[in-house]
């Protein structure tokens, strides 16, 4: 699955700021990022898993992982959008194969 998104430098900067705030425990920053990216992460999960509770479970895993690992995720190269989409892709594949791991982006 390939998703191409063009973001302005200002949009990338805003998402980086939200990631850093989330890494400090800011729940509103998490909520803002979720609002921006939930449709895209849902599409990735649905692509791999179909529909229903499996997709919901994968989404829960994606966003829980992002919240719990925000500090390390905001250190990664690339935009937060690409980091979060990659996380969704890994989580959905893991759900599909039954091999969920906590180190998907290590």
Order of alpha helices (4+ residues) and beta strands (2+ residues): alpha-alpha-alpha-alpha-alpha
